[in-house]
C-alpha cells in the first residue's frame, strides 16, 4: 500500500501553469476567455511575496494571479483547494520545527472570514495569532 503524500509533497508536486478557455455555461464568465487553474507553487510564491505587515484577501490574491498570468479569470474551486494545500504545508513545516521566518506566511491571506480557514485540518489559532503579531486584523 502506498503512503499518503505529505502536504509539503503535495505543494511541491503542483507547479504547472494551466490556462484554459472558459467553457459554455460558466455562470458569470464569458465563454472563450481565459481561466487560470492555479498551482500550489504559484500560490505559495505569491503569498511569500506579500511584505510583512501587509495582507491581501483571497479574492485579491486570485485577481493578482490572474493578472500576473494574463488570464481573464481564475478557477475559484481550484484556488480555494490550493490555498488550503499551501496553508497545510506551512503548518506542517512549522510543526516539524521550521521557524516562522521560513514558513510561508499564510496569515497574510487567511483571516477568520476566509472560507479556506474553515477547511483546515489544524486549529487556525496560530494563523490568527501571527496576523495579530503583524498588526493585521484577525
Backbone as numpy.savetxt, mean C-alpha at the origin, in Angstrom:
# Nx Ny Nz CAx CAy CAz Cx Cy Cz
4.16 -30.95 1.43 3.31 -29.77 1.43 4.20 -28.52 1.43
3.89 -27.57 0.57 4.67 -26.34 0.49 4.32 -25.42 1.64
5.33 -24.70 2.13 5.06 -23.75 3.20 4.50 -22.46 2.59
3.72 -21.77 3.39 3.14 -20.51 2.94 4.23 -19.44 2.90
4.12 -18.54 1.95 5.09 -17.45 1.84 4.95 -16.49 3.01
6.07 -15.92 3.42 6.02 -14.85 4.41 5.52 -13.59 3.72
5.15 -12.60 4.51 4.71 -11.34 3.92 5.85 -10.68 3.14
7.06 -10.79 3.66 8.22 -10.21 2.95 8.41 -10.89 1.60
8.19 -12.21 1.54 8.31 -12.92 0.26 7.20 -12.50 -0.71
6.00 -12.30 -0.18 4.90 -11.82 -1.02 5.20 -10.43 -1.57
5.78 -9.59 -0.72 6.16 -8.24 -1.14 7.21 -8.31 -2.25
8.22 -9.14 -2.05 9.31 -9.24 -3.02 8.85 -9.86 -4.34
7.83 -10.70 -4.29 7.35 -11.39 -5.49 6.49 -10.52 -6.38
6.07 -9.38 -5.88 5.15 -8.52 -6.62 5.85 -7.24 -7.05
6.41 -7.25 -8.27 7.09 -6.04 -8.74 6.84 -5.72 -10.21
5.85 -6.36 -10.79 5.56 -6.16 -12.21 4.62 -4.96 -12.38
4.94 -4.11 -13.32 4.04 -3.00 -13.68 3.03 -3.56 -14.67
1.75 -3.49 -14.31 0.68 -4.06 -15.13 -0.35 -2.96 -15.42
-0.41 -2.54 -16.67 -1.38 -1.53 -17.09 -2.22 -2.15 -18.21
-3.54 -2.11 -18.01 -4.47 -2.70 -18.98 -5.52 -1.66 -19.36
-6.23 -1.95 -20.43 -7.33 -1.08 -20.83 -8.55 -1.40 -19.98
-9.30 -0.37 -19.63 -10.52 -0.54 -18.85 -11.54 -1.27 -19.72
-12.08 -2.39 -19.20 -13.10 -3.11 -19.98 -14.46 -2.43 -19.88
-15.34 -2.80 -20.77 -16.72 -2.31 -20.73 -17.35 -2.71 -19.40
-18.21 -1.86 -18.90 -18.98 -2.21 -17.71 -18.38 -1.82 -16.38
-17.22 -1.19 -16.37 -16.63 -0.72 -15.11 -17.32 0.57 -14.73
-18.02 0.53 -13.64 -18.77 1.70 -13.19 -17.83 2.87 -12.89
-18.16 4.01 -13.44 -17.39 5.22 -13.19 -16.09 5.33 -13.97
-15.85 4.39 -14.88 -14.62 4.42 -15.67 -14.96 4.38 -17.16
-14.14 5.03 -17.94 -14.33 5.08 -19.39 -13.63 3.88 -20.04
-14.39 3.03 -20.72 -13.78 1.89 -21.40 -12.70 2.36 -22.37
-11.62 1.60 -22.42 -10.52 1.92 -23.33 -9.44 2.78 -22.72
-9.74 3.43 -21.59 -8.68 4.19 -20.90 -7.80 3.20 -20.15
-6.66 3.66 -19.66 -5.70 2.76 -19.02 -5.94 2.65 -17.51
-5.72 1.43 -16.99 -5.89 1.18 -15.56 -4.65 0.43 -15.05
-4.06 0.98 -14.00 -2.88 0.39 -13.36 -3.31 -0.62 -12.32
-2.72 -1.79 -12.39 -2.86 -2.81 -11.35 -1.54 -2.76 -10.58
-1.52 -2.10 -9.43 -0.25 -1.84 -8.76 0.39 -3.09 -8.18
1.72 -3.09 -8.16 2.46 -4.18 -7.52 2.83 -3.75 -6.11
3.14 -4.71 -5.29 3.57 -4.41 -3.92 4.87 -3.61 -3.93
5.74 -3.91 -4.87 7.01 -3.20 -4.95 6.82 -1.71 -5.21
5.91 -1.37 -6.14 5.70 0.06 -6.44 5.01 0.77 -5.29
4.06 0.10 -4.62 3.39 0.72 -3.48 4.38 0.90 -2.33
5.20 -0.11 -2.09 6.21 -0.03 -1.04 7.17 1.14 -1.28
7.64 1.27 -2.52 8.57 2.35 -2.86 7.90 3.72 -2.69
6.63 3.83 -3.10 5.92 5.10 -2.96 5.76 5.49 -1.50
5.47 4.52 -0.65 5.30 4.82 0.78 6.64 5.21 1.39
7.71 4.53 1.01 9.04 4.87 1.54 9.48 6.28 1.14
8.92 6.79 0.05 9.28 8.13 -0.42 8.53 9.25 0.31
7.55 8.91 1.12 6.81 9.93 1.86 7.70 10.43 3.00
7.98 11.72 3.06 8.88 12.25 4.09 8.29 12.10 5.51
9.18 11.97 6.46 8.78 11.88 7.86 7.93 13.10 8.23
6.88 12.85 8.99 6.00 13.93 9.43 4.92 14.30 8.43
4.91 13.64 7.27 3.89 13.89 6.26 3.11 12.62 6.02
1.88 12.78 5.57 1.07 11.60 5.26 0.26 11.85 4.00
-0.19 10.75 3.41 -1.11 10.81 2.29 -2.22 9.80 2.58
-3.37 10.03 2.03 -4.45 9.08 2.17 -4.24 7.95 1.15
-4.87 6.80 1.38 -4.78 5.75 0.36 -5.25 6.25 -1.01
-6.27 7.10 -1.03 -6.77 7.65 -2.30 -5.70 8.51 -2.97
-5.01 9.34 -2.20 -3.93 10.18 -2.75 -2.78 9.31 -3.24
-2.47 8.26 -2.51 -1.41 7.34 -2.93 -1.77 6.69 -4.27
-3.01 6.24 -4.40 -3.46 5.63 -5.65 -3.37 6.63 -6.80
-3.82 7.85 -6.57 -3.78 8.87 -7.63 -2.34 9.17 -8.04
-1.46 9.25 -7.07 -0.05 9.51 -7.35 0.56 8.39 -8.19
0.24 7.14 -7.82 0.77 6.01 -8.58 0.22 5.99 -10.00
-1.08 6.23 -10.15 -1.66 6.26 -11.48 -0.97 7.33 -12.33
-0.75 8.49 -11.75 -0.08 9.58 -12.45 1.37 9.20 -12.80
2.07 8.62 -11.84 3.47 8.23 -12.05 3.61 7.24 -13.20
2.65 6.35 -13.33 2.71 5.33 -14.37 1.86 5.67 -15.60
1.43 6.93 -15.67 0.70 7.43 -16.83 -0.58 6.64 -17.10
-1.27 6.26 -16.03 -2.53 5.53 -16.16 -3.68 6.45 -15.80
-4.83 6.20 -16.39 -6.00 7.02 -16.10 -6.66 6.64 -14.78
-6.56 5.37 -14.44 -7.18 4.86 -13.22 -6.23 3.88 -12.55
-6.58 3.51 -11.33 -5.88 2.43 -10.63 -6.94 1.46 -10.14
-6.65 0.19 -10.20 -7.63 -0.82 -9.80 -7.71 -0.84 -8.28
-8.83 -0.36 -7.76 -9.01 -0.16 -6.32 -8.84 -1.43 -5.51
-9.44 -2.52 -5.94 -9.35 -3.77 -5.17 -7.90 -4.24 -5.05
-7.19 -4.24 -6.15 -5.79 -4.64 -6.13 -4.98 -3.70 -5.24
-5.23 -2.41 -5.34 -4.49 -1.43 -4.54 -4.71 -1.68 -3.04
-5.92 -2.00 -2.64 -6.21 -2.25 -1.23 -5.52 -3.52 -0.75
-5.57 -4.56 -1.55 -4.90 -5.82 -1.19 -3.40 -5.60 -1.08
-2.84 -4.89 -2.04 -1.39 -4.64 -2.05 -0.97 -3.78 -0.86
-1.79 -2.80 -0.52 -1.49 -1.97 0.65 -1.43 -2.85 1.90
-2.31 -3.83 1.98 -2.27 -4.76 3.11 -0.98 -5.58 3.08
-0.56 -6.07 1.93 0.67 -6.85 1.83 1.86 -6.03 2.33
1.93 -4.76 1.91 3.01 -3.88 2.33 2.97 -3.67 3.85
1.78 -3.45 4.39 1.63 -3.25 5.84 2.00 -4.51 6.62
1.56 -5.65 6.15 1.87 -6.91 6.82 3.37 -7.19 6.78
4.01 -6.92 5.64 5.45 -7.13 5.52 6.21 -6.19 6.43
5.75 -4.95 6.55 6.39 -3.98 7.45 6.27 -4.45 8.89
5.09 -4.89 9.28 4.88 -5.38 10.64 5.73 -6.63 10.91
5.76 -7.53 9.95 6.56 -8.75 10.08 8.03 -8.39 10.29
8.52 -7.47 9.51 9.91 -7.02 9.63 10.17 -6.40 11.01
9.25 -5.58 11.46 9.38 -4.94 12.78 9.38 -6.00 13.89
8.48 -6.96 13.80 8.41 -8.03 14.82 9.68 -8.88 14.82
10.33 -8.98 13.69 11.56 -9.77 13.60 12.80 -8.97 14.00
12.58 -7.73 14.45 13.69 -6.96 15.02 14.20 -5.79 14.20
13.62 -5.52 13.06 14.07 -4.36 12.28 13.73 -3.08 13.03
14.58 -2.10 12.90 14.31 -0.81 13.54 13.22 -0.09 12.75
12.54 0.82 13.40 11.49 1.58 12.71 12.06 2.34 11.51
13.30 2.76 11.60 13.93 3.48 10.49 14.08 2.59 9.25
14.11 1.26 9.45 14.28 0.33 8.34 12.97 -0.27 7.85
11.88 0.05 8.54 10.57 -0.49 8.20 9.84 0.49 7.29
9.13 -0.03 6.30 8.32 0.84 5.45 7.30 1.57 6.33
7.28 2.90 6.29 6.43 3.68 7.20 4.96 3.70 6.80
4.33 2.56 6.93 2.93 2.42 6.54 2.02 3.38 7.29
2.47 3.83 8.45 1.67 4.78 9.24 1.52 6.12 8.54
2.27 6.37 7.50 2.12 7.62 6.75 0.99 7.52 5.74
0.40 6.33 5.62 -0.74 6.13 4.72 -1.97 5.63 5.50
-1.75 4.72 6.40 -2.87 4.11 7.13 -3.21 4.89 8.39
-4.47 5.24 8.51 -4.98 5.80 9.76 -6.21 4.97 10.14
-6.87 5.32 11.21 -7.98 4.47 11.66 -9.16 4.43 10.68
-9.21 5.36 9.72 -10.30 5.36 8.73 -9.99 4.51 7.50
-8.75 4.16 7.28 -8.36 3.41 6.08 -8.96 2.01 6.11
-9.59 1.61 5.01 -10.21 0.29 4.98 -9.19 -0.83 5.15
-7.98 -0.64 4.66 -6.95 -1.67 4.77 -6.57 -1.96 6.21
-6.68 -0.97 7.09 -6.27 -1.17 8.48 -7.18 -2.18 9.18
-8.43 -2.26 8.74 -9.37 -3.20 9.35 -9.13 -4.63 8.88
-8.33 -4.82 7.85 -8.07 -6.15 7.31 -6.75 -6.74 7.80
-5.99 -5.98 8.59 -4.69 -6.44 9.04 -4.80 -7.62 10.00
-3.80 -8.49 9.98 -3.79 -9.64 10.87 -3.23 -9.30 12.24
-2.74 -8.08 12.41 -2.14 -7.66 13.67 -2.88 -6.46 14.23
-2.66 -6.21 15.51 -3.24 -5.04 16.17 -2.58 -3.80 15.59
-3.33 -2.88 15.00 -2.73 -1.72 14.35 -2.28 -0.62 15.32
-2.24 -0.91 16.61 -1.85 0.10 17.58 -0.49 0.71 17.27
0.47 -0.12 16.86 1.80 0.44 16.59 1.76 1.39 15.40
0.87 1.14 14.43 0.71 2.04 13.29 0.19 3.39 13.79
-0.84 3.36 14.62 -1.43 4.59 15.14 -0.46 5.30 16.09
0.30 4.53 16.87 1.31 5.13 17.75 2.39 5.86 16.95
2.81 5.27 15.83 3.82 5.91 15.00 3.27 7.17 14.32
2.00 7.14 13.95 1.37 8.36 13.41 1.44 9.46 14.45
1.07 9.13 15.68 1.08 10.12 16.77 2.51 10.62 17.01
3.48 9.72 16.98 4.88 10.10 17.23 5.39 11.08 16.17
4.86 11.00 14.95 5.26 11.91 13.88 4.36 13.14 13.80
3.42 13.23 14.73 2.52 14.39 14.74 1.42 14.30 13.71
1.12 13.09 13.25 0.06 12.90 12.26 -1.25 12.56 12.97
-2.37 12.99 12.44 -3.65 12.61 13.07 -3.86 11.11 12.97
-4.39 10.53 14.02 -4.62 9.09 14.01 -6.00 8.79 13.52
